[in-house]
């Protein structure tokens, strides 16, 4: 809400503009909050630092800026210019300025090695943006690409704090595996709850891929044993729940928040264990 207040005071908007600020500034994807913040929390628990905290702010602002920027570029792509287009452009511009400022702060206070995972993840974010501009962001490919890209913060934050590349790679592997296991499962549950056509095999395959990725990371001595166990447990629970009656959407979201925090805490404790 502080960001929203800053935007309102900084941007010369009318009262009618302010009434639409929420719709253009706040993400509609409630599950995105958890999937964005989990890699940040994981990285900071393992390697806390001022630079890492700044990168956490970058991740949050990037998530927030996606909504107004998507509105702005979708409108421009379709050749229309509405009052919301101007407001969305202003909101996105303010958030991007703040994001760049935090990147500068992270570079000045921490190791510049954090740029390596961010650059590796950039093509994934670009894929998500390409789909966003064409109003196709609800498809599986952009959702997975964007979330795995954001999961790079689990690697960037430890590197910014001076941790090893092996630790960073292991945390990114777990965060990415969590995303791979979660997104297809949530899509399946939402479709089942609405009695829409669905393919359970897609979710089951995603659980197998997530476990496989975590197992490879563990074999390479990057993923802690507790992290592998957490992903195994997550995949098993998802596979079981996919065969049970689907819960209401709020309950589904609450379940995933609990699952995500469990994976984060288990992995962090495993990484910090002597």
N, C-alpha and C positions, 0 to 999 in steps of 0.2 A: 504494500500500500504506500510505502514511502516513495517508491519509484513512480507510482501513479500520481502522487501529489506533486513530485518534482516536475513531471511531464505537464500537468495542468498549469503549474505556475510558470514554467519556462516557455510553453507554447502558447501563442496568442489565439486561444480558441473561444468560441462563443458558448453561451449557456446550453444551446441545443447541441453543440459539438460535445460538450461534457457528458451529456446523457448517453452518447454512443461510445464514450471512451472505453467503458468496460467491454463492450462487444468487440472492439478492434484491438484492445491491449491485452486482454487476459485469454490464455489458451483454453480451448474447449475440451482438449484431451486431458481429462483428469489423471489418467494413469501416467501421462507424460511427466508429471511432477516427480513421481517416485522414481521412474526410470532415469530421469535427469540427475536427481540428487543422490541416488545410491552410489554411483561411481565417485562422486565428490566426497561423500561421507567415508567411503572405503579408503580412498587415498589419504584423506586427512587423519583417519584413525591410525593408519600405518606410519605415515610420515607427516606429522603436523608441521606447518611452517607458514610464515606470512605470505610467501609467494604462492603456496598451495591454496591459502584462503582466497587470494586474489583470483586464482584460476577457478575456484569454486564460484566466485561471483561472475566470472566470464561464462561459465556453463549456464548459470541461472539466467543471466541477461540474454544469452543466445536463445534459450528456450522461450523467454518472454518476447524477444524481438521477432521470432518467427511468425507469430500471429499477425501483427500489424504489417510486416513486410510482405507476407503472403497476400493479405488483403490488397495492399498497394499494387503489387506486381501482377496479381490476377486481374485487377481492374484495368491496368494499363495494357496487359496482354490482350484483353478483350476489347480494347479501344473505347473504354468508358471512363469518365472522370466524375465521380460522385463526391458529395461533401465528405463522406467517410474516407474516400481515397486520400484527400489532403490530410485529414486527421491521422490516418494510419501512417502516412509518410512521415509526418512530424514525430509521432510516437516512436516509430522505428529508428528514425535518425538520432533521437536523443539516446535511445538505448544502445545503439551502435557506438556512439561517442563514449558513453560510459564503459562499454565493453572494451574498446580500444585503450581507454585509460587504465583499466585493470590489467590488460595485457602488458602495457608498458610498465606498470608497477611490478608485475610478476617477473618480468625480464630484469628489472633493476634490482630486485631483492633476492632472486633465486638463481639457480642454474639454468642457463639457456637451453639445456638439453631437453627441457619440456616441449620445445617446438617439434622435436622428432615425431612423437606419436600424433601430435596435432596435424602435422603435414601428411603423415601416413593416412590419417582419418579424413583429410580434406576431400578426396574423391567421393567418399561415402556421403558426406554432407552435401556435396554437389549433386549427387543423384537425387537425394531427398528434395533439394531446392528445385531441380528440374521438374519433378513430379508436382511439387507445390504450385508452381507457376501455371501449370496446366490443370489445376484442380483435380489432381489424381493422387493426393497425398494419403488417401485411405487405403490404398493398395498395399499388399504385403511387402513388396520390394522396397518402396521408400520408407515404410515404417521400420523395417529391419535395418536398412542402410543407415538411416538417421540415428537410430538408437545405438547401434554398434559404434558409429562414429562418436557419439557423445560419450560412450563408455571409455573412450581414449583418455578421458580425464582421470580415470583410475590409474593410468600410467603416467600422465603428465604431472600430476600432483606429487607423487613420490620423487620423480626426476627433478622437479623444481626444488624439492627439499634436500637434494643430494643423495637420494637412495640409489641402489644399483639398477641396472637395466633388467636384470633377471627378476627382481621383485616387481618392477613396473610391468613387465610383460605378463607375469603371472596374475597380477590384479586385473589387467585389461582382459585377459583370457576369461577370468571368472565373471567379470561384469558383462562381457559379450555373450558368454554362455547363458547367463541369466536372461539376457534380452532374447536370445534365440529360443529359449525354452518358453518364455512368457508370452510373446506377442502372438504367435500362432494359436496358443492355447486360449488366450483371452478372446481372440477373434472367433474361435470355435464356440466358446461358451456364449458369447453374445448372439451368435447366429442360432444356436440351439434354443436359447431363451425366447427368441422371436419366431421360432418354428420356421426358420429359413433354411435353404439348402446349405449343407455343410459337408466337409470331408474330414473325418476323424483321423485318417491316415496322415494328413499334413501335420497335425499337432503331434501325433506319435513320432513321426520322423524327426520333428524339431527337437523332441526330448532326447532322442538318440544322438542327434548331431551335437547338442549341448553337452551331453555326457562325454561323447567322444573327444570334443575339443578340450574339455577340462582334464580328461585322462591323458591326452597328449601333453598338455602343459605340466601335469603332475610328473609324467615320465621324464620330462626334460628338467625336472627339479625347479620349476618356476611356480607352479600352483601348489599351495600348501595342502597337506592331506585333508585338513578341515574344510578347505574350499572345495575340493573334489567331493567330499562327503556331502556338503551342502547342495551342490548341483545334482548329485545322485538322488538326494532326498527330494529336491524340488521336482525333478523329472518323474520320480515315482508317484508323488502326490498328484502332479498334473495328470499323469496317465490314469490314475484311479478316479480323480474327480471328473475326467472327461467321460467316464462311464456311469456317473451318477447324475441325478436330476440337476440341471444348471441352477445356480442361485440367482437372486435378484442382482441387478447391476451394482448397487451400492455394496452389497455383501461381497461380490466378486472383487471389486476394487479394494475393499478392506483386507480380504484374504491375500491379495497380491502384495499389499504394503507389508503385511506381516511376513510373508515369504521372502520378500526382498530384504527386509531388515535382518532376518535370520541368516540369509546368505552373506550379507555384509559383515555382520558381527562374527560369524563363524570363520570367515576368511581372514578378517583382521586379526582375530585371536590366534589363528594358525600361523599367520605371517609374523606375528610378534613373539611367538613362542620360541624359546631358546633351542 
